[in-house]
Amino acid sequence: MTDKNLRIVNSNLVGEVWPAASPAEDPVLYGQAELSPEGAFQVRSYQTFTLKYTVGRFGLDDNGSIRVVFRFFGDWGGLQVDNPVSPNFVTAVTSLGTKPSLKFEKMGGSRPWMKALTVGISGGYLSEGDTITITFGDTSEGSPGFKMQTFVESGFEFKVLVDACAVLHWVPICDQPAISIVPGVPVTWKAIISTLRRPDEMFQLGIKAEDDWGNPSNLVDTRLRLEPNIMVKNLPETVTFSKGQKSLVFEKLAVSDEGELRIKIFDARNDDLLCEAGPLIISNGSYGGYWADLHGQSGESIGITNAREYFDFARDLAFLDAISHQANDFQVNNAFWKYLNELTASYNNEGRFVTVPGYEWSGNTSVGGDRNIYFREEGRQIRRSSHALLTDQSDINTDVNDARELFAALKDEDCFAYAHVGGRYADIKYAHDPKIETAMEIHSAWGTFEWLLTDGFPLGHRSGVVCNSDGHKGRPGASYPGASMFGAYGGLTCFYAEELSRDGLFDCIKKRHHFGTTGNRLYLTVNAHFEGHGNLFDLDPNAYEEAQSTEVKLAMMGDIVQTEDKSVKLKVLAKSPTPIERIEIRNGVDVIETVRGYTKEEMGDRYRVIWSGAEYRGRGRNTNWVGQAIFKNTKIERLEKINAWNHEKLLEAKNGNCVQFDAITTGNFGGFDVWLSNSSGAEISIESNQGELNLKLDDLGVDDVVLDCGGLERKLKVVRLPDNNPHRELSREIEINLNASKDNPLWVCVTTEDGFQAWSSPIFIYK
């Protein structure tokens, strides 16, 4: 293997920070700050920092203050001034010996610097050269220190602002203090390849070891042995993973013959199996399968890290095929928009890594809600929802203030759009253009939102399914929620395209030939077979008068087909890296059949408890689940968590027969599996703040027992499973009678045992 086929990603690769935030005044006037210690600090470690602010020439007037502000999505928690033995205790003193007032507010500053510690001076003033010394994580009375966030950041700022004249106007100083936050020790190995390629079509293999919070670790030092089940061109047998590296990327790999590829990764020193990549299906067909995360943002807007680091992570640490950067429009000035276009142009490498220029139109829900906008080429006009956080108002006439105006402004552009749910959610009843808005993002780090798609069925919308991260933590394509407000792992979309290029992706998206997942990479096909024939349209005939049709016997996910057949035969095939728990086959909102790989006779002493749903559709959708599940007349032999992304939340077995939990859901689901010593005659009693469920385990069959807890699909569910489920592949062929009076959106939802899901874009069939 040649060196050009292997990219080694090192821990010290830091992109440029752009644009640098510059203060409005001379630093001599507003003072300066020094932070001690400086350097790099491990995620989730406890530290103590001293920030010394020296007053500038203006002085600091009586009732003046300084503020130290932090990014909103940092999950280190809030500072506190009341409990000296708890984490994040903060104190302050002046060089005159006085103690300033301290007030911390999670929403005290301006976006994105919302977390604010205000240090106030009263009963006197400070002169030039006087100092205020703030101790973050003061351990003098027993506090363990200042708790670091869960994710890596090359420039974690303690951003200092000064209200020198006591007028409630805070000016940023020059040379803001900052530290680096670095990964922890490796805990979980990941090996990732794509899902579908044709013989001799190139793909790549990425290998990394993540710490406990999902950060690729640079603390690995071992030699690996790679064992494919079929021959792979340019893949070495062994390779060294050295300390300081964050990943290994093997490029220009290929398989000559049709088949199914899985690659096992062993520690060459002791032959321990670390992980497995695959399945990658090698098939002589029209399409390859390309994985993308087309929705996330960096620290120039509301996220962290910078835009160059964002693209580097997507390519080299998430091992994606395609990416887009989607900053909130009201934070994108013209210089940054120009810079983002330069970045997408420079990173775009067709056949290997495709970038798509775009932005997030961030209108409030009352005027249509969030949309993601994507252009085929750079240099297009950005049409903002507002200039809310932009000082330059010179191009405000280019704004479009509601989603209807947005679609009208984009009608002649070579672009497409997704509707999504973030802080705001898209209202597809208020505005929808089927020529531009081709898909609904039904999963992201914000949660799961099937309703965004299904709301469109009675409206006649024919939208595809996509999932993305909407990541804010600098990890597009591998977006862990951490310990803050996010409750879900970020999603991915697999595009079935003729080639890995912008043209290939745009053609795929127009045809809706794609499916979305909650972050895993499985292989999924859904095909409709016609006994007579179907008329397959190249465009949606409801939207395009020029739509043309072709007679077909077969349709794939996303297709729009008219037929005179009374029924169709639907064929579903899923191949997964992990065992499959079920596949739901749906016509619209109705589940036609649930497919499992096991029968009632194969079920054992394993039981699954699931909580899911949300409060409502808006910002405050998080549902808290606090309670316990007691298993009577039996003992818990083993417990495995499901989608318990925040390791500091309570979910553990107690007293041999009880599981206590404190969790959140945001439309997605979480829970646990238990293996019992003997479930015959046993009972389960679930007590929670959302409802209670009691039942005899002997009464559980193949079907779930579900408690409706109100809200937005809030549910408690108990499921019985086999002790061991080996089925990583499921297929089903089913005859579906067609409704003659409306669209038949035929689609599937796949759920794997480790808590991931996948949804196909519907095949829209009408008579």
C-alpha positions in Angstrom: 0.0 0.0 0.0 1.3 3.5 -0.9 1.4 6.4 1.5 -1.1 8.4 -0.7 -3.8 5.9 0.2 -3.5 6.5 3.9 -4.4 9.7 5.7 -3.2 10.0 9.3 -5.1 12.6 11.3 -3.0 14.1 14.1 -4.2 15.7 17.3 -2.4 19.0 16.7 -4.1 20.0 13.5 -5.9 23.3 14.3 -7.6 25.3 11.7 -7.6 29.1 11.5 -10.1 31.0 13.6 -12.1 33.3 11.3 -13.3 35.9 11.5 -11.6 37.1 14.7 -13.9 39.1 17.0 -12.4 42.6 17.4 -13.3 45.0 20.1 -14.7 48.4 19.3 -12.0 50.4 21.3 -8.3 50.6 22.0 -7.2 47.9 24.6 -5.4 50.6 26.6 -8.8 52.1 27.4 -10.7 49.0 28.4 -7.9 46.9 30.1 -6.6 43.4 29.6 -6.9 39.9 31.1 -4.6 37.0 31.8 -5.6 33.4 32.4 -3.6 30.9 34.5 -2.9 28.1 33.8 -3.0 28.1 30.0 -2.6 25.0 27.8 -4.6 21.9 27.1 -7.1 20.2 29.5 -8.9 16.9 29.2 -12.7 16.7 28.7 -14.7 16.3 31.8 -11.7 16.8 34.1 -11.8 19.2 37.0 -9.6 22.3 36.8 -9.0 25.6 38.6 -8.4 28.8 36.6 -7.5 32.2 37.7 -8.5 35.1 35.5 -6.8 38.4 36.4 -8.4 41.5 34.8 -6.3 44.7 34.9 -8.3 47.9 34.6 -7.7 50.2 31.6 -7.3 54.0 31.3 -11.1 54.5 31.5 -11.1 53.0 35.0 -14.1 51.0 36.2 -16.8 53.3 37.7 -18.9 52.7 40.8 -21.6 50.2 39.7 -19.5 49.3 36.7 -18.8 45.7 35.9 -17.0 43.2 33.8 -18.5 40.1 32.3 -16.9 36.8 31.4 -19.1 35.1 28.8 -19.1 31.6 27.4 -20.7 29.9 24.5 -24.3 28.7 25.1 -23.8 25.1 24.0 -20.8 24.4 26.3 -22.0 21.6 28.6 -19.7 22.2 31.5 -22.7 23.3 33.5 -23.3 26.7 35.2 -21.1 28.6 37.5 -22.3 29.0 41.0 -21.5 31.2 44.0 -23.5 29.6 46.8 -22.0 26.2 47.5 -18.2 26.1 48.0 -18.1 22.3 48.1 -19.8 21.8 44.7 -18.4 21.9 41.2 -17.9 25.2 39.4 -17.7 27.3 42.5 -16.5 30.8 41.6 -15.0 33.6 43.7 -13.6 37.1 43.0 -11.5 39.7 44.8 -10.1 43.1 43.8 -6.6 44.4 44.4 -8.1 46.8 46.9 -9.2 43.8 49.0 -12.9 44.3 48.3 -15.2 41.5 47.1 -17.2 42.2 44.0 -20.8 41.0 43.5 -21.1 37.8 41.4 -24.0 36.8 39.3 -24.2 34.0 36.8 -26.9 33.7 34.2 -27.3 30.9 31.6 -29.1 33.4 29.3 -27.3 36.6 30.4 -25.4 37.5 27.3 -26.0 37.8 23.6 -26.0 34.9 21.2 -23.8 32.9 21.0 -22.1 34.1 24.2 -25.2 33.5 26.3 -23.7 32.1 29.5 -22.5 35.2 31.5 -20.8 35.8 34.8 -21.2 39.4 35.8 -18.6 40.8 38.3 -19.9 44.0 39.7 -18.2 46.9 41.6 -20.2 49.0 44.1 -19.3 51.3 47.0 -16.3 52.7 45.1 -14.5 52.5 41.8 -11.3 51.0 40.4 -8.5 53.0 38.7 -6.2 52.1 35.8 -3.8 49.3 37.0 -6.2 48.0 39.7 -7.2 44.3 39.2 -10.1 41.9 39.7 -9.0 38.3 40.2 -11.7 35.6 39.5 -11.1 32.0 40.5 -13.1 29.5 38.4 -13.4 26.2 40.3 -12.1 27.6 43.7 -11.1 24.4 45.6 -10.2 26.2 48.9 -13.4 25.1 50.7 -13.8 21.7 49.1 -15.1 22.2 45.6 -13.6 19.7 43.1 -13.0 22.5 40.6 -14.3 23.8 37.3 -15.8 20.9 35.3 -14.7 20.8 31.7 -17.2 20.2 28.9 -17.6 16.8 27.2 -16.4 17.8 23.7 -13.0 18.9 22.3 -12.4 22.5 21.4 -9.2 24.0 20.3 -10.1 27.5 21.5 -12.4 27.5 24.6 -12.6 31.3 25.4 -13.2 33.1 28.7 -14.5 36.1 26.8 -14.1 39.3 28.8 -16.4 42.3 28.3 -16.1 45.6 30.2 -18.8 48.1 31.2 -16.3 50.8 32.3 -18.8 53.7 32.5 -21.7 51.8 34.3 -24.1 52.3 31.4 -24.9 48.5 30.9 -22.9 48.5 27.6 -20.1 45.8 27.7 -17.2 46.2 25.3 -15.0 43.2 24.5 -11.3 43.5 25.3 -8.5 42.5 22.9 -6.6 39.2 23.2 -9.3 37.1 24.8 -8.0 34.4 27.2 -8.5 30.8 25.9 -7.5 27.2 26.6 -7.7 24.0 24.6 -10.0 21.1 25.6 -8.6 17.7 24.5 -9.8 14.1 24.3 -9.8 11.6 27.1 -8.5 8.0 27.0 -9.9 5.7 24.3 -12.9 3.6 25.3 -14.6 2.5 22.1 -13.2 1.5 18.8 -15.0 2.5 15.5 -14.3 1.2 12.0 -16.4 2.7 9.2 -16.8 2.0 5.6 -19.6 2.9 3.2 -22.8 0.9 2.5 -23.0 0.4 -1.3 -20.4 0.5 -4.1 -20.1 -1.1 -7.5 -17.2 -3.5 -8.4 -13.9 -1.5 -8.6 -15.5 1.7 -7.3 -13.4 3.4 -4.7 -14.3 3.7 -1.1 -12.4 4.4 2.2 -12.1 2.8 5.6 -11.8 5.0 8.7 -10.6 3.8 12.1 -10.7 5.7 15.3 -10.9 5.1 19.1 -13.4 7.4 20.9 -13.3 8.5 24.5 -16.2 8.1 26.9 -17.9 11.2 25.3 -17.4 10.3 21.7 -14.3 12.4 21.0 -11.7 10.7 18.8 -8.8 10.1 21.2 -5.2 10.9 20.5 -4.0 8.6 23.3 -3.9 5.4 21.3 -0.6 3.5 20.9 -1.0 0.1 19.3 -0.6 -2.0 16.1 -3.7 -3.1 14.3 -4.5 -6.2 12.1 -7.1 -5.8 9.4 -9.1 -8.8 8.4 -11.6 -8.5 5.5 -13.9 -11.4 4.7 -13.2 -10.8 0.9 -10.2 -9.4 -0.9 -9.9 -5.6 -0.8 -7.4 -3.7 -3.1 -4.9 -1.4 -1.3 -5.8 -2.6 2.2 -2.8 -3.4 4.3 -2.7 -6.4 6.7 -1.3 -4.5 9.6 -0.8 -0.8 10.5 0.5 1.2 13.4 -1.8 3.6 15.3 0.5 5.9 17.2 0.0 8.2 20.1 -0.9 11.7 18.8 -3.0 10.4 15.9 -6.8 10.7 16.0 -7.7 8.4 13.1 -6.4 6.4 10.2 -8.1 6.8 6.8 -7.4 4.2 4.1 -8.3 5.7 0.7 -8.7 4.3 -2.8 -9.9 0.9 -1.6 -11.9 -1.3 -4.0 -13.4 -4.7 -4.4 -13.6 -6.3 -7.8 -16.4 -8.9 -7.4 -19.9 -8.6 -6.1 -20.4 -9.6 -2.5 -20.8 -8.3 1.1 -17.7 -6.9 2.8 -17.1 -6.7 6.5 -13.6 -5.9 7.9 -12.6 -7.0 11.4 -10.1 -4.9 13.3 -7.9 -6.7 15.8 -5.2 -5.5 18.3 -2.2 -7.2 16.7 -0.4 -7.5 20.0 -3.0 -9.9 21.6 -5.4 -10.6 18.7 -8.3 -9.1 20.6 -11.2 -8.1 18.3 -11.7 -4.3 18.6 -14.5 -3.6 16.2 -15.9 -4.4 12.8 -16.6 -2.3 9.7 -19.5 -3.0 7.4 -21.6 -4.2 5.8 -20.5 -2.8 2.5 -22.6 -4.3 -0.4 -20.7 -4.6 -3.7 -23.3 -4.8 -6.4 -23.3 -4.2 -10.1 -26.1 -1.6 -10.3 -26.9 2.0 -11.2 -26.1 3.5 -7.8 -23.5 3.8 -5.1 -24.5 4.6 -1.5 -22.9 7.8 -0.1 -23.2 9.0 3.5 -23.7 12.6 4.3 -24.5 15.0 7.1 -25.7 18.1 5.4 -26.7 20.2 8.4 -24.5 21.5 11.1 -22.6 24.7 12.1 -19.4 25.9 13.6 -18.3 28.5 16.2 -18.6 31.5 13.8 -22.3 31.2 14.5 -23.8 29.2 17.5 -21.6 26.1 17.5 -18.0 25.6 18.5 -14.7 25.1 16.7 -14.2 27.0 13.4 -15.5 26.2 9.9 -12.2 24.7 8.6 -12.1 22.4 11.6 -15.7 21.5 10.9 -14.9 20.3 7.4 -11.8 18.5 8.5 -13.7 16.6 11.2 -16.4 15.5 8.7 -13.8 14.1 6.2 -11.1 12.8 8.5 -12.8 11.8 11.7 -16.5 11.1 10.8 -15.4 9.5 7.4 -18.3 11.1 5.5 -18.7 11.2 1.7 -20.5 14.6 1.7 -21.0 17.6 4.0 -22.6 21.1 4.1 -22.2 24.0 6.6 -25.5 25.5 7.7 -25.0 28.6 9.8 -28.0 30.6 11.0 -28.6 33.3 8.4 -29.0 36.2 10.9 -25.4 35.5 12.1 -23.8 35.3 8.6 -22.3 38.6 7.5 -21.2 39.0 3.9 -17.5 38.4 4.6 -18.3 35.1 6.3 -20.7 34.0 3.5 -17.9 34.7 1.0 -15.4 32.7 3.2 -17.8 29.7 3.5 -18.1 29.6 -0.2 -14.4 29.7 -0.6 -14.2 26.8 1.9 -16.7 24.6 0.1 -15.0 25.2 -3.2 -11.6 24.3 -1.8 -12.8 21.2 0.1 -14.9 19.8 -2.7 -13.2 16.7 -4.2 -15.7 14.8 -6.4 -15.3 11.1 -6.1 -14.0 11.4 -2.6 -15.5 14.2 -0.5 -18.3 16.4 -1.7 -19.2 19.8 -0.2 -22.4 21.6 -0.8 -22.6 25.4 -0.2 -25.6 26.6 1.8 -27.0 28.2 4.9 -29.9 27.9 7.3 -32.9 30.2 6.7 -33.9 30.7 10.4 -37.3 32.3 10.4 -39.6 31.9 13.3 -42.3 29.2 13.2 -45.0 31.8 12.8 -43.5 32.8 9.4 -42.7 29.3 8.2 -39.9 28.1 10.5 -36.4 26.7 9.8 -35.3 25.6 6.3 -31.9 24.4 5.1 -30.9 25.9 1.7 -28.4 24.2 -0.6 -26.9 25.5 -3.9 -25.2 23.5 -6.6 -22.6 26.3 -7.1 -20.8 28.8 -4.9 -21.4 32.6 -5.2 -25.2 32.6 -4.9 -27.1 35.4 -3.0 -27.9 34.6 0.6 -31.6 35.4 1.3 -31.8 35.9 5.1 -34.8 35.7 7.3 -33.5 38.8 9.1 -30.4 40.8 10.0 -31.1 40.2 13.7 -27.4 39.9 14.8 -25.7 41.7 11.9 -24.5 45.3 12.2 -24.0 45.8 8.5 -27.5 46.5 7.2 -26.5 47.6 3.7 -28.0 44.5 2.0 -31.2 44.2 4.2 -33.3 44.6 1.0 -32.2 41.1 0.0 -34.0 39.6 3.1 -37.1 37.4 2.7 -39.0 37.5 6.0 -41.3 34.5 5.6 -41.0 31.1 4.0 -43.4 31.9 1.2 -41.2 34.8 0.2 -38.2 32.5 0.5 -39.5 30.0 -2.0 -40.6 32.8 -4.4 -37.1 34.2 -4.2 -35.5 30.8 -4.8 -37.7 29.7 -7.7 -35.1 30.4 -10.4 -32.1 29.2 -8.3 -30.4 25.8 -8.8 -31.0 24.7 -5.3 -33.0 22.6 -2.9 -34.3 22.9 0.6 -35.1 20.8 3.7 -37.6 21.6 6.3 -36.3 20.8 9.8 -37.0 21.0 13.6 -34.4 22.9 15.7 -35.1 25.5 18.3 -37.8 26.6 15.8 -39.7 24.1 13.8 -40.8 24.3 10.2 -44.5 24.7 9.5 -45.1 22.9 6.2 -48.7 23.9 6.2 -47.8 27.6 6.2 -45.3 27.2 3.3 -44.1 24.3 1.1 -42.7 24.3 -2.5 -42.4 20.8 -3.8 -40.0 21.9 -6.5 -37.5 23.2 -3.9 -38.4 21.6 -0.6 -37.7 17.9 -1.5 -37.3 16.4 1.9 -38.1 16.5 5.6 -35.4 16.2 8.2 -37.1 13.8 10.7 -34.1 13.2 13.0 -31.2 15.3 14.4 -29.5 15.9 17.6 -32.7 17.8 18.6 -34.6 14.5 18.5 -36.9 12.5 16.3 -39.8 14.1 14.4 -41.7 11.7 12.1 -44.6 14.1 12.3 -42.8 16.6 10.1 -43.1 14.1 7.2 -46.4 12.5 8.1 -48.1 16.0 8.4 -47.5 16.3 4.7 -49.3 13.1 3.6 -52.9 14.5 3.9 -51.6 17.7 2.2 -50.5 15.8 -0.8 -46.8 16.5 -0.2 -44.4 14.0 -1.7 -41.3 14.5 0.4 -38.3 12.3 1.0 -36.7 11.4 4.3 -33.3 12.9 5.5 -31.6 12.8 8.8 -28.7 15.1 9.9 -26.9 16.1 13.0 -27.8 19.8 13.2 -24.5 19.6 15.2 -23.3 22.4 17.4 -20.3 20.7 19.0 -17.8 20.5 16.2 -18.4 16.9 15.3 -20.5 16.7 12.1 -21.2 13.1 11.1 -20.5 11.8 14.6 -22.5 14.2 16.8 -22.8 13.0 20.4 -25.3 15.0 22.5 -22.9 15.3 25.5 -24.4 16.4 28.9 -26.5 19.4 27.9 -29.9 20.1 26.3 -29.5 17.7 23.4 -30.9 14.3 23.9 -30.1 12.4 20.7 -27.1 11.3 18.6 -27.1 13.2 15.3 -28.4 11.6 12.2 -27.0 10.7 8.8 -28.4 10.3 5.3 -27.5 7.7 2.7 -27.8 8.9 -0.9 -28.3 6.4 -3.7 -26.6 8.4 -6.5 -25.0 7.5 -9.8 -21.8 9.2 -8.7 -20.2 11.0 -5.8 -20.5 14.6 -7.0 -22.8 17.6 -6.6 -24.6 16.6 -9.8 -25.0 13.1 -8.5 -26.4 14.3 -5.1 -28.7 16.9 -6.7 -30.2 14.3 -9.1 -30.6 11.8 -6.2 -32.3 14.4 -4.0 -34.7 15.5 -6.8 -35.8 11.8 -7.1 -35.8 11.2 -3.2 -33.6 8.1 -3.7 -32.3 8.3 -0.1 -32.9 7.2 3.4 -32.1 8.6 6.8 -30.8 7.1 10.1 -30.2 8.2 13.7 -26.5 7.8 13.1 -25.7 4.2 12.2 -24.8 3.1 8.7 -26.9 0.1 7.5 -27.9 -1.1 4.1 -31.6 -0.7 3.2 -33.6 -1.2 0.0 -37.3 -0.9 -0.4 -38.8 -1.8 -3.8 -42.3 -2.0 -5.1 -43.1 -4.6 -7.8 -46.1 -4.2 -10.1 -48.1 -7.1 -11.5 -49.3 -5.1 -14.4 -47.2 -1.9 -14.7 -46.6 1.5 -13.1 -46.0 4.9 -14.7 -42.9 6.2 -13.1 -42.6 10.0 -13.2 -39.3 11.8 -13.5 -40.8 14.8 -11.7 -43.8 15.2 -9.3 -46.8 15.6 -11.7 -48.6 17.6 -9.0 -45.8 20.2 -9.2 -44.5 20.0 -12.8 -46.7 20.2 -15.9 -43.8 18.9 -17.9 -43.4 15.7 -15.8 -42.8 12.7 -18.0 -43.6 9.0 -17.2 -42.1 5.7 -18.1 -43.7 2.3 -17.9 -42.0 0.2 -15.2 -42.4 -3.0 -13.3 -40.2 -1.9 -10.4 -40.0 1.3 -8.2 -37.5 2.2 -5.5 -37.7 4.4 -2.5 -38.7 8.0 -3.3 -40.3 7.2 -6.7 -43.7 8.6 -7.7 -45.7 6.0 -9.6 -49.3 5.9 -11.0 -50.8 2.4 -11.5 -54.0 0.7 -12.3 -53.0 -2.3 -10.1 -55.1 -2.9 -7.1 -52.1 -4.0 -5.0 -48.3 -4.0 -5.1 -45.7 -6.4 -3.8 -43.3 -4.6 -1.5 -39.8 -6.1 -1.0 -37.7 -4.9 1.9 -34.1 -5.8 2.7 -32.0 -4.5 5.6 -28.4 -5.4 6.5 -27.1 -3.9 9.7 -23.8 -3.7 11.6 -25.8 -4.8 14.7 -28.8 -7.1 15.3 -32.1 -5.8 14.0 -35.0 -5.6 16.5 -37.8 -4.9 14.0 -38.9 -3.4 10.7 -42.2 -1.6 10.5 -43.8 -1.6 7.0 -46.0 1.4 6.7 -48.6 2.9 4.3 -48.8 6.5 5.4 -49.2 6.6 9.2 -50.5 3.1 9.3 -48.2 0.2 10.2 -49.1 -2.6 7.8 -46.8 -5.2 9.3 -44.1 -5.5 11.9 -41.2 -7.8 10.8 -39.0 -9.5 13.4 -36.3 -12.1 13.0 -37.6 -14.3 15.8 -40.9 -16.0 16.9 -42.7 -16.1 20.2 -41.1 -19.5 20.9 -37.6 -18.1 20.7 -38.2 -15.3 23.3 -36.3 -15.7 26.5 -35.7 -13.9 29.8 -34.7 -10.5 28.3 -37.0 -7.6 28.6 -36.8 -4.1 27.2 -38.2 -1.0 28.8 -38.5 2.1 26.6 -39.5 5.7 27.2 -40.1 8.0 24.2 -41.8 11.2 23.0 -41.8 14.9 23.7 -43.8 17.6 25.4 -44.9 19.4 22.3 -43.4 20.6 19.0 -41.6 23.8 20.2 -38.4 24.7 22.0 -39.4 23.3 25.4 -40.1 19.8 23.9 -37.8 17.9 26.3 -39.6 15.3 28.4 -38.0 14.2 31.7 -38.4 10.6 32.8 -37.7 10.0 36.5 -38.6 6.7 38.2 -37.9 3.1 38.7 -38.8 -0.3 37.3 -39.1 -3.1 39.9 -39.0 -6.7 38.8 -40.8 -8.9 41.3 -40.2 -12.6 42.0 -36.9 -12.6 40.0 -33.4 -11.1 39.9 -31.6 -8.9 37.3 -28.6 -10.8 36.0 -27.5 -8.1 33.5 -28.4 -4.6 32.4 -27.6 -2.8 29.1 -28.5 0.8 28.4 -30.1 2.1 25.2 -29.5 5.6 24.0 -28.2 6.7 27.4 -25.9 9.3 25.9 -25.4 11.3 29.0 -23.3 9.0 31.3 -23.9 11.3 34.3 -27.7 10.7 34.2 -29.0 8.0 36.5 -29.7 4.6 34.9 -28.5 1.7 37.0 -29.6 -1.5 38.7 -30.2 -1.4 42.4 -30.8 -4.1 45.0 -30.8 -7.0 42.5 -34.3 -6.3 41.1 -34.7 -2.6 40.5 -33.6 -0.2 37.8 -33.7 3.5 38.6 -33.6 6.1 35.9 -33.5 9.8 35.3 -33.5 10.5 31.5 -34.8 12.9 28.8 -36.3 12.3 25.4 -36.9 14.9 22.7 -39.1 12.9 20.4 -36.5 10.0 20.3 -36.4 7.0 22.7 -34.2 5.6 25.4 -34.3 2.8 27.9 -32.7 -0.4 28.9 -32.6 -4.2 28.5 -32.5 -6.6 31.5 -31.7 -10.3 31.5 -33.6 -11.9 34.4 -32.7 -15.1 36.3 -36.1 -16.5 35.6 -39.1 -14.6 34.3 -41.7 -17.3 34.9 -44.1 -15.9 37.4 -42.3 -12.6 37.5 -43.9 -9.1 37.3 -42.8 -5.6 36.4 -43.9 -2.4 38.1 -42.8 0.8 36.5 -43.3 4.0 38.6 -42.5 7.3 36.9 -43.3 10.9 36.8 -45.0 10.3 33.5 -47.2 7.3 34.5 -47.3 3.8 35.9 -47.3 0.5 34.2 -47.8 -2.9 35.9 -48.0 -6.3 34.3 -47.2 -10.0 34.6 -44.2 -10.9 32.4 -45.9 -14.2 31.5 -48.5 -12.2 29.7 -46.0 -10.6 27.3 -46.1 -12.1 23.8 -44.5 -10.8 20.6 -46.4 -7.5 20.7 -45.4 -4.6 22.9 -47.3 -3.4 25.9 -47.6 0.4 25.7 -48.7 3.1 28.1 -49.8 6.4 26.5 -48.4 9.2 28.6 -49.9 12.1 26.7 -47.9 15.0 25.3 -46.4 14.4 21.8 -46.3 10.6 21.5 -45.0 10.3 25.1 -45.0 6.5 25.8 -43.7 3.9 28.1 -43.2 0.5 26.5 -42.2 -3.0 27.6 -41.0 -5.6 25.1 -39.9 -9.2 25.4 -36.9 -10.3 23.4 -34.8 -13.4 22.8 -31.9 -13.8 25.1 -29.7 -13.5 22.1 -30.7 -12.1 18.7 -28.2 -12.9 15.9 -30.2 -11.4 13.0 -28.2 -8.6 11.4 -30.2 -9.1 8.2 -33.9 -9.1 7.7 -36.0 -9.3 4.5 -39.7 -9.3 3.8 -42.0 -9.5 0.8 -45.5 -8.3 1.4 -48.6 -7.7 -0.8 -50.1 -4.3 0.0 -53.6 -3.3 -1.2 -53.7 0.2 -2.5 -56.1 2.9 -1.5 -57.7 4.1 -4.7 -58.6 7.6 -3.5 -55.3 9.0 -2.3 -51.5 8.6 -2.3 -50.1 5.4 -0.8 -46.8 6.5 0.8 -45.1 3.1 1.3 -42.1 3.3 3.6 -40.3 1.4 6.4 -38.8 2.1 9.8 -35.9 -0.2 10.9 -35.0 -0.4 14.6 -31.8 -2.1 15.7 -31.2 -3.6 19.1 -28.7 -0.9 20.1 -31.3 1.8 19.7 -30.7 3.2 16.2 -33.4 3.7 13.6 -33.6 4.1 9.9 -36.4 5.4 7.6 -36.7 5.0 3.9 -38.1 7.8 1.7 -41.7 6.7 0.8 -42.6 5.3 -2.6 -45.6 7.4 -3.5 -48.1 5.2 -5.4 -51.5 6.4 -6.6 -54.2 5.0 -8.8 
